[in-house]
Every structure is written in structure tokens, then in C-alpha cells.
Amino acid sequence: MYKYDQYDQAMVDARVAEFRDQVRRRIEGRITEDQFKPLRLQNGLYLQLHAYMLRVAVPYSTLSSAQMHALADIADKYDRGYGHFTTRQNIQYNWIKLEDTPDILADLAKVEMHAIQTSGNCIRNISSDHYAGATADELIDPRPYAELLRQWSSFHPEFLALPRKFKICVIASEADRAAMKLHDIGIRIVKNDSGEIGAAFYVGGGMGRTPMIAPCINPFVPLDQLVTYCEACLRVYNRYGRRDNKYKARIKILVHELGAAEYTRQVEEEFAHLQTQDIEPPLAELERISTYFAPPAFETGLSEEIDRSDPDFALWVDTNTVPHKAPGYVSAVISLKPVGGIPGDASAEQMHLIADLTKQYSFDECRVTHTQNIVLPHVKKADLHALWTALEAAGLGAANLDRVGDIIACPGLDYCSLANARSIPVAQKISERLSPRSAELGELKVKISGCINACGHHHAGHIGVLGVDKKGVENYQLLLGGSEADDTSLGKITGPGFDEAGIVDAVEKATEVYLAQRTDGERFLDTYRRIGINPFKEALYG
């Protein structure tokens, strides 16, 4: 994984010192909250309903054991003993004291981490495939390019005050495990007919108030022009993006209103101009970065056999491990979704354990998924039972990957000042109600947001739930048919909303329609696409 050089370390250390002075002046009353707000947002610090929330960046999902231990220590020392892993592959702390934030940032800097550009109208944390470097279906490891973009976008003077926040994702396989088409810029590394490797650019995706799937504006950009083409895309957006209306400020609105063809024309024009400016990083920098992502020293001649005599362990292996490019290895997914638990939350003790298991079983590397779980990307099959035994003892052994209990949920009205309704209790009740039928229901992705900002990705759920305010009462809309995978689609609202108890019943009724209508081998999403929404509406509303 990437290691800071002297420039990276100097950058984060300088930011810590700067913010320490800003916090001191705010506490002393020398600057107002209005003056302080843009300064704290630049450092990932939000003011939520009950306390400050700090969002820490986990670039392209990758963490070392030392970093995970540090995150656990922060949870223990400065929060209430836990952290919340988010759909941006970050971690948030929900009970932070303002006076502690400079010390937290200093502790992060010691393990090459920060909270820079995790908030505000800037380029946010670069996300990627959480199986990158481990899966056999990728062309190359996309993370060196994600790191290159992280360095390019950090403190980029032209893009620190964009019309709105901006999210970039980089993957390198046909299978989309990172919701790439629902980003402002989604980059898929591809191979053309001549065997050359380049990047397909998808621009203008996003969820929120106006969900859109990004169109492909260029199917092949040479990799040695990746940064330049990104800059061209951002320049056109920065020039024309709406700053007078925050609801129409995202790049998806610009691409939609200009039309993909016209937006592409302007990007190509800007790209041609930028190519004369020689802004692309030198090849030597990419080569330097790439050395940090060399494959681990995988053992050879390992057995492929797994002792499945324990049925609970066998179920976990079948559900929560995925194939690896190296014989004798798998990627193992640690679920942060115990039945009835809070999706994405992990205690300090659990994070310390994950850190220890990361070092012991996965070449000192783990990943944060956008579905709010943790992946150990390189685990020997021979070590799986020992790994699962340790996880099971810590409440981390749930066998529910991509099942009904593997729910995405934002913090909702329990924490967030933007939310209209609670997400967490709904997720807990759906999990408790339907997890016993997990095997019968198969792949079923449920996603819950507490407001239209869609931090819980409800638009992209096979079943999505959106919390709204209906005359001062929490109300929940049900959506069906969304997907964030390579078959990206947006869910449709079934009809009138439900109260908290009613939405749990409604989700169950939707699964009953699926079970009654499915054919052999059909997922929930397949059945929905075949029969349409009407049978579900009939069951829900009569």
C-alpha cells in the first residue's frame, strides 16, 4: 500500500498546525461560527444534531493494521468507543469535541492519514474496487491511478471551491463493485481492440435529489493522459456549474442540461488545450507510486481444500468469501451487519481485532467497502477457520454478504442534521424480521437513506427505503429495482409511503411477491425486471 513521502507528511502536518490555530481562535471567540464553518469543513468536521462529527479519509479503501489500530484508539479516546464506516469508504466519528480535533488530526498524521477534503465543495476521497489487486477479473490494479488522482486533487487550487462536492471512482474490471456509474466521474480501465490499456470515462452520475446514471463520454483515454482528461472534465464543470442553486449544482445536472454530446465536445476542446500545457505527472511518479502496490509474496502450492464439517463455518465460507487471483487464497469479507445491529458501526475492540487479523492473515492490508463492511483481501484458505472463529467470537462472523441482512444505511435522524427520518431503527427491524430467511431470499440488496441526499444509496437498492418528513411525521417511501453494479439502474417508488412499522411490513411483502413469482435461479432483481412493478404494488396497496 502507498507510503507517504516527505511531501505528503509535510502537507498533513502543516494542515494539523493550521487547524490547531483555527480551533483555538474559534474557542476563544476571535472568529465566529460562520467564519469557522468553511475552515472546519475543509478538515472533515461537521456540526451534527448532538455533537461534531469528524470524517476521516480512507483513500481507495485501503488500510494497514497500524492505521486500523489508530482508528480504534481514536474511537476509544475521543469518541464513545466506536466508529461508523460509510458508503464513501471513509470512517466517521459522531461524538467529537471541538477542542480535541487538532489532536485527533495529529494522531491520524502519525499513521499517514487525514481528514482533508472529506467535506466541502471539492474533490472528495477517491474510491475504488475493494477487491483491487486481489481479483482475477481486473486488467491491472487500479489503485496506483487512484493514488495519482489523489495527489493531483489534493489542494488543487482550481478545484477547492467547486459549484458542489465532487466524487471520483476508479475500477479496472467489467464487474462494477464500486458503484462507478453513480459517481461524478467514473473511470473504468479497459483494453481496446489493439490490446492497449486505457480508461473509459463515465461523467455525470450521482444519487441525491435527482439521481442519474453517468453516460460514457469517452470509451478510451490513454492512461498517460488520465489526469489531463480529468482536469478537462473538471474545468468545464467549474466554468458552467450552477453556483446560484445548490439543488442544480452537481455535474450530473450540467451534463443533463447541456446534453452528453455537447458536454463531451467541450471537454475534448479543453483536453486539446491542456495537452499543450504539459500538466500530466511524469511517468517516473506513476512508477514510484506503483512500487507500493506490488502484489504480496503469495505462497505457491497451497491446498484448495476447506474442511466444511462445521455447517456454520461452511455457510460463512460460501457467503462471505470471494475467489482470488492466487491459488489457495480468497478475499474474506468481515460483516459489520450483525442481525439487528447498526450497519457500518464497529467498536474500538472490534477494530483492534480486525487490525490484528489483518496483520496475521492478510499481508497487513484490509479494505473498507462502500457497502460498509471490511475485506481482508488476501487470506489463505487454510487460515479461514481460524479467522472465522476469531470473528464469530467478536460478533463479526455474520454470513450475510449481499443478503437481506447486509443492509446499507446512513446515520439518519439519530445523528444527521440534514435527515428527515431515522434510518438505523428501520435497518435493525428489517434485519431482525428477514435475516432468518436469508438463504431462501438469496442475493437481495437493501439500502436505506434518512433523507433525499441518499447517503444510504436507496436509489440503487434492489429494495430501497427513503425517509421523508410528512407534515412533521417520519414517513418512508419504498423503491424497487435499483442496482449499483455493472447493470446499473435506479429504483422506482412504489406509491404512498409508510410509517416505521409499515415500511418493515412492506419490505417483507415485496419479498413474498418475489418468492411467489421467481423462476429457478432468479434473484429478486431479475424477477422484478421480468414481471415489473405492478404485482408488487398490488400486494402493497391492494
RODO-2510 file (C-alpha; in nm, 4 decimals, decimal comma):
residues 542
     n   res          X          Y          Z
     1     m     0,0000     0,0000     0,0000
     2     y     0,1079     0,3591    -0,0567
     3     k     0,3538     0,5148     0,1873
     4     y     0,3811     0,8889     0,2454
     5     d     0,6917     1,0618     0,1175
     6     q     0,8288     1,3780     0,2783
     7     y     0,5895     1,5962     0,0791
     8     d     0,2797     1,4021     0,1858
     9     q     0,3843     1,4108     0,5503
    10     a     0,4727     1,7792     0,5411
    11     m     0,1329     1,8534     0,3845
    12     v    -0,0724     1,6830     0,6545
    13     d     0,1486     1,8103     0,9374
    14     a     0,1088     2,1672     0,8115
    15     r    -0,2682     2,1246     0,7940
    16     v    -0,2777     1,9990     1,1539
    17     a    -0,0843     2,3028     1,2772
    18     e    -0,3041     2,5369     1,0767
    19     f    -0,6258     2,3857     1,2062
    20     r    -0,4999     2,3842     1,5648
    21     d    -0,4658     2,7610     1,5414
    22     q    -0,8116     2,7956     1,3815
    23     v    -0,9765     2,5886     1,6545
    24     r    -0,8002     2,7896     1,9249
    25     r    -0,9270     3,1158     1,7754
    26     r    -1,2806     2,9757     1,7499
    27     i    -1,2835     2,8617     2,1143
    28     e    -1,1504     3,1997     2,2221
    29     g    -1,4311     3,3691     2,0287
    30     r    -1,1956     3,5503     1,7929
    31     i    -1,3762     3,4075     1,4910
    32     t    -1,7475     3,3395     1,4573
    33     e    -1,9140     3,0086     1,3658
    34     d    -1,9902     3,1478     1,0199
    35     q    -1,6217     3,2280     0,9731
    36     f    -1,5142     2,8949     1,1187
    37     k    -1,7547     2,6743     0,9217
    38     p    -1,5637     2,6712     0,5894
    39     l    -1,2398     2,6104     0,7781
    40     r    -1,3699     2,3088     0,9708
    41     l    -1,5385     2,1638     0,6627
    42     q    -1,2031     2,1667     0,4846
    43     n    -1,0888     1,9317     0,7607
    44     g    -1,3883     1,6970     0,7529
    45     l    -1,5512     1,8393     1,0665
    46     y    -1,9314     1,8702     1,0622
    47     l    -2,1667     2,0073     1,3275
    48     q    -2,4418     1,7458     1,3602
    49     l    -2,7532     1,7250     1,5766
    50     h    -2,5786     1,6416     1,9043
    51     a    -2,2058     1,6945     1,8550
    52     y    -1,9331     1,7445     1,5997
    53     m    -1,8736     1,4628     1,3518
    54     l    -1,5302     1,4009     1,2020
    55     r    -1,4973     1,2173     0,8692
    56     v    -1,1594     1,0533     0,8038
    57     a    -1,0461     0,9662     0,4517
    58     v    -0,9596     0,6096     0,3549
    59     p    -0,8250     0,6576     0,0000
    60     y    -0,9334     0,3852    -0,2444
    61     s    -1,0451     0,1772     0,0582
    62     t    -0,7011     0,0572     0,1746
    63     l    -0,5815     0,0409     0,5371
    64     s    -0,2888    -0,1164     0,7209
    65     s    -0,3146    -0,2780     1,0623
    66     a    -0,1381     0,0217     1,2186
    67     q    -0,3948     0,2549     1,0676
    68     m    -0,6869     0,0405     1,1845
    69     h    -0,5383     0,0310     1,5341
    70     a    -0,5123     0,4117     1,5245
    71     l    -0,8765     0,4425     1,4194
    72     a    -0,9720     0,2201     1,7126
    73     d    -0,7649     0,4303     1,9526
    74     i    -0,9380     0,7464     1,8313
    75     a    -1,2784     0,5845     1,8875
    76     d    -1,1756     0,4915     2,2406
    77     k    -1,0014     0,8138     2,3372
    78     y    -1,2096     1,0820     2,1680
    79     d    -1,5492     0,9264     2,0842
    80     r    -1,7828     0,6827     2,2592
    81     g    -1,5879     0,3700     2,1738
    82     y    -1,6937     0,3125     1,8146
    83     g    -1,6705     0,4442     1,4605
    84     h    -1,9030     0,4322     1,1620
    85     f    -1,7753     0,3106     0,8225
    86     t    -1,9515     0,4902     0,5391
    87     t    -2,0573     0,4401     0,1782
    88     r    -1,7617     0,6557     0,0683
    89     q    -1,5106     0,4056     0,2116
    90     n    -1,4419     0,6512     0,4944
    91     i    -1,4922     0,6345     0,8705
    92     q    -1,6901     0,8853     1,0761
    93     y    -1,6841     0,9645     1,4470
    94     n    -2,0133     1,1048     1,5722
    95     w    -1,9330     1,2390     1,9208
    96     i    -1,6275     1,4607     1,8779
    97     k    -1,5409     1,7604     2,0967
    98     l    -1,4155     2,0631     1,9064
    99     e    -1,1162     2,1112     2,1350
   100     d    -0,9996     1,7543     2,0625
   101     t    -0,9998     1,7746     1,6828
   102     p    -0,6426     1,9070     1,6365
   103     d    -0,5096     1,6204     1,8497
   104     i    -0,7143     1,3686     1,6502
   105     l    -0,5741     1,5032     1,3241
   106     a    -0,2235     1,4858     1,4726
   107     d    -0,2808     1,1221     1,5725
   108     l    -0,4013     1,0467     1,2186
   109     a    -0,0963     1,2153     1,0676
   110     k     0,1301     0,9799     1,2645
   111     v    -0,0122     0,6852     1,0674
   112     e    -0,0309     0,8618     0,7306
   113     m    -0,3998     0,9507     0,7451
   114     h    -0,6015     1,2720     0,7391
   115     a    -0,9491     1,4249     0,7002
   116     i    -0,8570     1,6645     0,4199
   117     q    -1,1247     1,7168     0,1520
   118     t    -1,3713     1,4776     0,3130
   119     s    -1,6185     1,7641     0,3111
   120     g    -1,6887     2,0854     0,1236
   121     n    -1,7235     2,1678    -0,2442
   122     c    -1,4058     1,9983    -0,3544
   123     i    -1,2835     1,6669    -0,4952
   124     r    -1,3595     1,4134    -0,2236
   125     n    -1,1953     1,0833    -0,1313
   126     i    -1,1059     0,8788    -0,4425
   127     s    -1,2849     0,5445    -0,4235
   128     s    -1,2081     0,2121    -0,5910
   129     d    -1,2862    -0,1594    -0,6034
   130     h    -1,2370    -0,3092    -0,2578
   131     y    -1,1017    -0,6278    -0,4217
   132     a    -0,8421    -0,4371    -0,6262
   133     g    -0,5150    -0,6248    -0,6540
   134     a    -0,6807    -0,9490    -0,5427
   135     t    -0,9430    -1,0321    -0,8021
   136     a    -0,8646    -1,2214    -1,1210
   137     d    -1,1103    -1,0262    -1,3364
   138     e    -0,9263    -0,6923    -1,3322
   139     l    -0,6898    -0,5823    -1,6087
   140     i    -0,4495    -0,4140    -1,3689
   141     d    -0,4588    -0,2897    -1,0122
   142     p    -0,6431     0,0454    -1,0372
   143     r    -0,5141     0,1815    -0,7062
   144     p    -0,1890     0,3389    -0,8375
   145     y    -0,4064     0,5515    -1,0667
   146     a    -0,6423     0,6322    -0,7816
   147     e    -0,3403     0,7423    -0,5781
   148     l    -0,2165     0,9538    -0,8681
   149     l    -0,5565     1,1239    -0,8766
   150     r    -0,5488     1,1708    -0,5001
   151     q    -0,2203     1,3549    -0,5260
   152     w    -0,3427     1,5624    -0,8213
   153     s    -0,6674     1,6575    -0,6481
   154     s    -0,5245     1,7370    -0,3032
   155     f    -0,5224     2,1153    -0,2596
   156     h    -0,5677     2,1647    -0,6349
   157     p    -0,6032     2,5453    -0,6386
   158     e    -0,8596     2,5485    -0,9185
   159     f    -1,0922     2,2891    -0,7656
   160     l    -1,1115     2,3761    -0,3946
   161     a    -1,4278     2,5852    -0,4448
   162     l    -1,6308     2,3905    -0,6992
   163     p    -2,0038     2,4508    -0,7510
   164     r    -2,0651     2,1386    -0,5408
   165     k    -1,8867     1,8336    -0,3960
   166     f    -1,7224     1,6033    -0,6499
   167     k    -1,6648     1,2267    -0,6332
   168     i    -1,4327     1,0137    -0,8489
   169     c    -1,4090     0,6351    -0,8691
   170     v    -1,1518     0,4149    -1,0470
   171     i    -1,2017     0,0454    -1,1253
   172     a    -1,0337    -0,1998    -1,3655
   173     s    -1,2845    -0,4783    -1,4278
   174     e    -1,6089    -0,5340    -1,6139
   175     a    -1,7748    -0,6159    -1,2839
   176     d    -1,8590    -0,2922    -1,1055
   177     r    -1,8203    -0,3370    -0,7306
   178     a    -1,7824     0,0327    -0,6514
   179     a    -2,0987     0,1957    -0,7971
   180     m    -1,8754     0,3556    -1,0592
   181     k    -2,1575     0,4871    -1,2826
   182     l    -2,3130     0,6699    -0,9876
   183     h    -2,0117     0,8976    -0,9400
   184     d    -1,9454     1,2431    -1,0811
   185     i    -1,6597     1,0824    -1,2723
   186     g    -1,6402     0,7058    -1,3010
   187     i    -1,3267     0,5635    -1,4607
   188     r    -1,3061     0,2043    -1,5849
   189     i    -0,9628     0,0891    -1,7011
   190     v    -1,0166    -0,1003    -2,0273
   191     k    -0,8312    -0,2652    -2,3151
   192     n    -0,9020    -0,1603    -2,6746
   193     d    -0,9042    -0,3755    -2,9874
   194     s    -0,5321    -0,3129    -3,0340
   195     g    -0,4529    -0,4512    -2,6906
   196     e    -0,3683    -0,1100    -2,5442
   197     i    -0,4832    -0,0243    -2,1923
   198     g    -0,6679     0,2996    -2,1368
   199     a    -0,9605     0,4460    -1,9441
   200     a    -1,3295     0,4758    -2,0259
   201     f    -1,4779     0,7915    -1,8722
   202     y    -1,8324     0,7999    -1,7356
   203     v    -1,9332     1,1509    -1,6295
   204     g    -2,2463     1,2886    -1,4676
   205     g    -2,3676     1,0161    -1,2347
   206     g    -2,4978     1,0565    -0,8849
   207     m    -2,7822     0,9961    -0,6468
   208     g    -2,9417     1,2517    -0,4166
   209     r    -3,2412     1,4624    -0,5139
   210     t    -3,2009     1,3955    -0,8869
   211     p    -3,0448     1,0518    -0,9397
   212     m    -2,8706     0,9906    -1,2712
   213     i    -2,6552     0,7198    -1,4263
   214     a    -2,3378     0,8563    -1,5833
   215     p    -2,3106     0,8264    -1,9626
   216     c    -1,9823     0,7175    -2,1182
   217     i    -1,8374     1,0321    -2,2737
   218     n    -1,5138     0,8747    -2,3957
   219     p    -1,4600     0,4963    -2,4276
   220     f    -1,0805     0,5182    -2,4419
   221     v    -0,8434     0,7761    -2,2957
   222     p    -0,4724     0,6750    -2,2947
   223     l    -0,3596     0,6116    -1,9387
   224     d    -0,0744     0,8568    -1,9777
   225     q    -0,3402     1,1282    -2,0261
   226     l    -0,5654     1,0241    -1,7360
   227     v    -0,5002     1,3257    -1,5129
   228     t    -0,5224     1,5687    -1,8036
   229     y    -0,8604     1,4325    -1,9103
   230     c    -0,9889     1,4511    -1,5527
   231     e    -0,8782     1,8116    -1,5383
   232     a    -1,0607     1,8864    -1,8629
   233     c    -1,3809     1,7356    -1,7218
   234     l    -1,3477     1,9422    -1,4034
   235     r    -1,2675     2,2648    -1,5871
   236     v    -1,5822     2,2514    -1,7962
   237     y    -1,7881     2,1801    -1,4848
   238     n    -1,6160     2,4531    -1,2831
   239     r    -1,6839     2,7005    -1,5631
   240     y    -2,0541     2,6312    -1,6117
   241     g    -2,1779     2,4504    -1,2977
   242     r    -2,4637     2,6278    -1,1203
   243     r    -2,3481     2,8261    -0,8191
   244     d    -2,6822     3,0047    -0,7797
   245     n    -2,8820     2,6918    -0,6918
   246     k    -2,7318     2,4159    -0,4783
   247     y    -3,0011     2,1740    -0,5946
   248     k    -2,8795     2,2100    -0,9525
   249     a    -2,5086     2,2441    -0,8825
   250     r    -2,3850     1,8876    -0,9363
   251     i    -2,2133     1,7931    -1,2616
   252     k    -2,4965     1,5489    -1,3394
   253     i    -2,7285     1,8481    -1,3894
   254     l    -2,4781     2,0197    -1,6194
   255     v    -2,4301     1,7067    -1,8318
   256     h    -2,8067     1,6551    -1,8473
   257     e    -2,8857     2,0156    -1,9426
   258     l    -2,6041     2,0583    -2,1922
   259     g    -2,6522     1,7061    -2,3231
   260     a    -2,3778     1,4442    -2,3100
   261     a    -2,2675     1,5212    -2,6663
   262     e    -2,2195     1,8936    -2,6048
   263     y    -2,0520     1,8402    -2,2694
   264     t    -1,8168     1,5899    -2,4357
   265     r    -1,7390     1,8354    -2,7156
   266     q    -1,6371     2,0998    -2,4649
   267     v    -1,4302     1,8512    -2,2637
   268     e    -1,2470     1,7412    -2,5785
   269     e    -1,1792     2,1045    -2,6666
   270     e    -1,0439     2,1717    -2,3185
   271     f    -0,8450     1,8468    -2,3301
   272     a    -0,6771     1,9521    -2,6559
   273     h    -0,5805     2,2825    -2,4961
   274     l    -0,4462     2,1203    -2,1791
   275     q    -0,2304     1,8809    -2,3785
   276     t    -0,0259     2,1838    -2,4857
   277     q     0,0277     2,2769    -2,1196
   278     d     0,2092     1,9558    -2,0196
   279     i     0,0269     1,9113    -1,6877
   280     e     0,0445     1,5302    -1,6797
   281     p     0,2657     1,3968    -1,3965
   282     p     0,5900     1,2427    -1,5200
   283     l     0,5919     0,8680    -1,5795
   284     a     0,8527     0,8337    -1,3052
   285     e     0,5939     0,9433    -1,0470
   286     l     0,3484     0,6737    -1,1538
   287     e     0,6300     0,4186    -1,1456
   288     r     0,7239     0,5317    -0,7945
   289     i     0,3640     0,5008    -0,6758
   290     s     0,3187     0,1617    -0,8419
   291     t     0,6026     0,0059    -0,6423
   292     y     0,3910     0,0401    -0,3288
   293     f     0,1149    -0,1707    -0,4839
   294     a     0,3269    -0,4670    -0,5892
   295     p     0,1485    -0,7974    -0,5183
   296     p     0,2289    -0,9607    -0,1834
   297     a     0,4580    -1,2625    -0,1707
   298     f     0,1837    -1,5230    -0,2179
   299     e     0,2808    -1,8782    -0,1272
   300     t     0,2640    -2,1382    -0,4011
   301     g     0,1467    -2,4967    -0,3913
   302     l    -0,1272    -2,4252    -0,1363
   303     s    -0,4157    -2,6639    -0,0934
   304     e    -0,7556    -2,5623    -0,2288
   305     e    -0,9358    -2,7841     0,0214
   306     i    -1,1502    -2,6378     0,3001
   307     d    -1,2871    -2,8500     0,5842
   308     r    -1,6630    -2,7829     0,5728
   309     s    -1,7641    -3,0180     0,8547
   310     d    -1,8834    -2,7232     1,0658
   311     p    -2,2041    -2,6093     0,8911
   312     d    -2,1910    -2,2538     1,0301
   313     f    -1,8354    -2,2126     0,9047
   314     a    -1,9252    -2,3665     0,5688
   315     l    -2,2104    -2,1184     0,5293
   316     w    -1,9770    -1,8274     0,6049
   317     v    -1,7216    -1,9541     0,3515
   318     d    -1,9893    -1,9905     0,0839
   319     t    -2,1359    -1,6477     0,1549
   320     n    -1,8555    -1,4195     0,2723
   321     t    -1,5527    -1,5264     0,0710
   322     v    -1,4840    -1,4489    -0,2941
   323     p    -1,2348    -1,6021    -0,5407
   324     h    -0,8790    -1,4721    -0,5527
   325     k    -0,6340    -1,4473    -0,8394
   326     a    -0,3757    -1,6538    -0,6477
   327     p    -0,4393    -2,0289    -0,5983
   328     g    -0,5060    -2,1214    -0,2385
   329     y    -0,6293    -1,7739    -0,1395
   330     v    -0,9630    -1,5938    -0,1095
   331     s    -1,0805    -1,2468    -0,0135
   332     a    -1,2788    -1,2673     0,3109
   333     v    -1,5499    -1,0151     0,3922
   334     i    -1,5993    -0,9184     0,7563
   335     s    -1,9616    -0,8204     0,8050
   336     l    -2,0364    -0,5110     1,0131
   337     k    -2,4049    -0,6071     0,9977
   338     p    -2,4930    -0,8490     1,2783
   339     v    -2,8639    -0,9273     1,2942
   340     g    -3,0307    -0,6234     1,4497
   341     g    -2,7048    -0,4274     1,4553
   342     i    -2,6270    -0,0765     1,3283
   343     p    -2,4922    -0,1088     0,9720
   344     g    -2,1322     0,0061     0,9416
   345     d    -2,0616     0,0516     1,3119
   346     a    -1,7581    -0,1128     1,4696
   347     s    -1,6443    -0,0856     1,8297
   348     a    -1,2892     0,0015     1,9232
   349     e    -1,2393    -0,3566     2,0408
   350     q    -1,3638    -0,4918     1,7081
   351     m    -1,1381    -0,2555     1,5132
   352     h    -0,8373    -0,3644     1,7189
   353     l    -0,9250    -0,7271     1,6442
   354     i    -0,9653    -0,6551     1,2726
   355     a    -0,6246    -0,4862     1,2792
   356     d    -0,4664    -0,7912     1,4417
   357     l    -0,6334    -1,0279     1,1927
   358     t    -0,5249    -0,8018     0,9068
   359     k    -0,1630    -0,8375     1,0101
   360     q    -0,1864    -1,2085     1,0875
   361     y    -0,3837    -1,3311     0,7873
   362     s    -0,3872    -1,0697     0,5076
   363     f    -0,0366    -0,9333     0,4479
   364     d    -0,1088    -0,6359     0,6755
   365     e    -0,3808    -0,4956     0,4480
   366     c    -0,7569    -0,4572     0,4767
   367     r    -1,0178    -0,2655     0,2805
   368     v    -1,3318    -0,0668     0,3578
   369     t    -1,6195    -0,1447     0,1217
   370     h    -1,8749     0,1099     0,0038
   371     t    -2,1315    -0,1334     0,1439
   372     q    -1,9985    -0,0636     0,4957
   373     n    -1,8068    -0,3858     0,5545
   374     i    -1,4360    -0,4726     0,5842
   375     v    -1,2416    -0,7002     0,3479
   376     l    -0,9272    -0,8973     0,4195
   377     p    -0,8158    -0,9224     0,0561
   378     h    -0,5504    -1,1959     0,0749
   379     v    -0,6368    -1,4870     0,3064
   380     k    -0,5080    -1,8415     0,2716
   381     k    -0,7875    -2,0968     0,2563
   382     a    -0,6040    -2,2927     0,5219
   383     d    -0,6432    -1,9969     0,7613
   384     l    -1,0141    -1,9429     0,7077
   385     h    -1,1421    -2,1475     1,0000
   386     a    -0,9130    -1,9761     1,2477
   387     l    -1,0119    -1,6391     1,1041
   388     w    -1,3836    -1,7148     1,1217
   389     t    -1,3545    -1,8474     1,4778
   390     a    -1,1994    -1,5193     1,5923
   391     l    -1,4589    -1,3137     1,4048
   392     e    -1,7502    -1,5188     1,5358
   393     a    -1,6354    -1,4695     1,8947
   394     a    -1,6313    -1,0920     1,8411
   395     g    -1,9740    -1,0668     1,6774
   396     l    -1,8217    -1,0201     1,3324
   397     g    -1,8953    -1,3611     1,1817
   398     a    -2,2328    -1,2956     1,0194
   399     a    -2,2688    -1,4849     0,6897
   400     n    -2,4723    -1,2268     0,5010
   401     l    -2,2716    -1,0726     0,2168
   402     d    -2,5177    -0,9312    -0,0404
   403     r    -2,8061    -1,0884     0,1511
   404     v    -3,1077    -0,9237     0,3106
   405     g    -2,9219    -0,8627     0,6374
   406     d    -2,6323    -0,6856     0,4627
   407     i    -2,8187    -0,3537     0,4695
   408     i    -2,6651    -0,0190     0,3768
   409     a    -2,7958     0,2611     0,5990
   410     c    -2,6914     0,6175     0,6647
   411     p    -2,6867     0,7510     1,0253
   412     g    -3,0188     0,9264     0,9586
   413     l    -3,2045     1,1421     1,2075
   414     d    -3,0316     0,9794     1,5036
   415     y    -2,7266     1,1907     1,4176
   416     c    -2,7550     1,3910     1,0955
   417     s    -2,8870     1,7475     1,0918
   418     l    -2,9961     1,7079     0,7277
   419     a    -3,2052     1,3947     0,7809
   420     n    -3,5853     1,3819     0,7780
   421     a    -3,6251     1,0363     0,9308
   422     r    -3,4343     0,7687     1,1203
   423     s    -3,2584     0,5011     0,9181
   424     i    -3,0981     0,2890     1,1876
   425     p    -3,4133     0,1516     1,3586
   426     v    -3,5650     0,0614     1,0213
   427     a    -3,2482    -0,1253     0,9211
   428     q    -3,2431    -0,3084     1,2529
   429     k    -3,6079    -0,4173     1,2273
   430     i    -3,5779    -0,5326     0,8651
   431     s    -3,2664    -0,7295     0,9582
   432     e    -3,4373    -0,8943     1,2537
   433     r    -3,7509    -0,9723     1,0522
   434     l    -3,5949    -1,1105     0,7350
   435     s    -3,2484    -1,2415     0,8226
   436     p    -3,3914    -1,5829     0,9234
   437     r    -3,4998    -1,6174     0,5575
   438     s    -3,1650    -1,5048     0,4174
   439     a    -3,0796    -1,8347     0,2487
   440     e    -3,4228    -1,8572     0,0893
   441     l    -3,4118    -1,4985    -0,0397
   442     g    -3,0584    -1,5191    -0,1811
   443     e    -2,8966    -1,2064    -0,3217
   444     l    -3,1050    -0,9106    -0,2075
   445     k    -2,9548    -0,5669    -0,1527
   446     v    -3,1496    -0,3360     0,0781
   447     k    -3,0410     0,0276     0,1095
   448     i    -3,1880     0,2935     0,3398
   449     s    -3,1482     0,6728     0,3422
   450     g    -3,2861     0,9134     0,6002
   451     c    -3,3238     1,1960     0,3501
   452     i    -3,3134     1,2765    -0,0198
   453     n    -2,9351     1,3279    -0,0107
   454     a    -2,9159     0,9462    -0,0481
   455     c    -2,6109     0,8714     0,1652
   456     g    -2,7624     0,5236     0,2059
   457     h    -2,7801     0,4754    -0,1736
   458     h    -3,1530     0,3957    -0,1631
   459     h    -3,1909     0,4660    -0,5369
   460     a    -2,9541     0,1759    -0,6086
   461     g    -3,1083    -0,0867    -0,3819
   462     h    -3,2888    -0,3904    -0,5126
   463     i    -3,5149    -0,2663    -0,2356
   464     g    -3,4637     0,0963    -0,1371
   465     v    -3,6125     0,2898     0,1525
   466     l    -3,6230     0,6706     0,1666
   467     g    -3,7175     0,8531     0,4845
   468     v    -3,9139     1,1746     0,4323
   469     d    -4,0911     1,4292     0,6503
   470     k    -4,4684     1,4172     0,6024
   471     k    -4,6231     1,7061     0,7949
   472     g    -4,3814     1,6623     1,0821
   473     v    -4,4077     1,2820     1,0908
   474     e    -4,1426     1,0357     0,9727
   475     n    -4,2611     0,8583     0,6591
   476     y    -4,0871     0,6001     0,4416
   477     q    -4,1086     0,5526     0,0656
   478     l    -4,0387     0,2104    -0,0847
   479     l    -3,8357     0,1819    -0,4066
   480     l    -3,7774    -0,1310    -0,6133
   481     g    -3,5439    -0,2308    -0,8931
   482     g    -3,2253    -0,0362    -0,8320
   483     s    -2,8727    -0,1644    -0,8878
   484     e    -2,5272    -0,0142    -0,8444
   485     a    -2,3442    -0,2978    -1,0204
   486     d    -2,2485    -0,3163    -1,3881
   487     d    -2,6223    -0,3436    -1,4669
   488     t    -2,6775    -0,0037    -1,3024
   489     s    -3,0403     0,1011    -1,2648
   490     l    -3,2427     0,3397    -1,0493
   491     g    -3,5230     0,2168    -0,8280
   492     k    -3,8826     0,3295    -0,8766
   493     i    -4,1116     0,4481    -0,5971
   494     t    -4,3957     0,2009    -0,5496
   495     g    -4,6527     0,4519    -0,4245
   496     p    -4,7586     0,6186    -0,0982
   497     g    -4,5200     0,5899     0,1939
   498     f    -4,5465     0,4019     0,5221
   499     d    -4,4804     0,4623     0,8884
   500     e    -4,1899     0,2848     1,0595
   501     a    -4,3786    -0,0360     1,1304
   502     g    -4,5471    -0,0262     0,7913
   503     i    -4,2248     0,0004     0,5925
   504     v    -4,0893    -0,3161     0,7562
   505     d    -4,4116    -0,4963     0,6615
   506     a    -4,3883    -0,3521     0,3090
   507     v    -4,0344    -0,4826     0,2592
   508     e    -4,1480    -0,8251     0,3745
   509     k    -4,4456    -0,8187     0,1352
   510     a    -4,2130    -0,7316    -0,1527
   511     t    -4,0003    -1,0367    -0,0719
   512     e    -4,3126    -1,2546    -0,0608
   513     v    -4,4074    -1,1418    -0,4118
   514     y    -4,0578    -1,2341    -0,5252
   515     l    -4,0722    -1,5794    -0,3675
   516     a    -4,4107    -1,6458    -0,5267
   517     q    -4,3111    -1,5227    -0,8729
   518     r    -3,9465    -1,6197    -0,9179
   519     t    -3,8217    -1,8862    -1,1537
   520     d    -3,5226    -2,1101    -1,0922
   521     g    -3,2036    -1,9112    -1,0445
   522     e    -3,3676    -1,5683    -1,0424
   523     r    -3,2505    -1,3049    -0,7982
   524     f    -3,5004    -1,0558    -0,6567
   525     l    -3,3778    -0,8021    -0,9106
   526     d    -3,4219    -1,0460    -1,2004
   527     t    -3,7784    -1,1243    -1,1011
   528     y    -3,8641    -0,7567    -1,0589
   529     r    -3,7278    -0,6762    -1,4036
   530     r    -3,9220    -0,9624    -1,5584
   531     i    -4,2641    -0,9025    -1,4009
   532     g    -4,2467    -0,5268    -1,3461
   533     i    -4,3663    -0,3179    -1,0538
   534     n    -4,7415    -0,3824    -1,0757
   535     p    -4,7544    -0,7192    -0,8914
   536     f    -4,5607    -0,5589    -0,6057
   537     k    -4,7935    -0,2564    -0,5953
   538     e    -5,0958    -0,4843    -0,5877
   539     a    -4,9551    -0,6703    -0,2870
   540     l    -4,8598    -0,3472    -0,1100
   541     y    -5,1690    -0,1366    -0,1714
   542     g    -5,4407    -0,3793    -0,2895
***
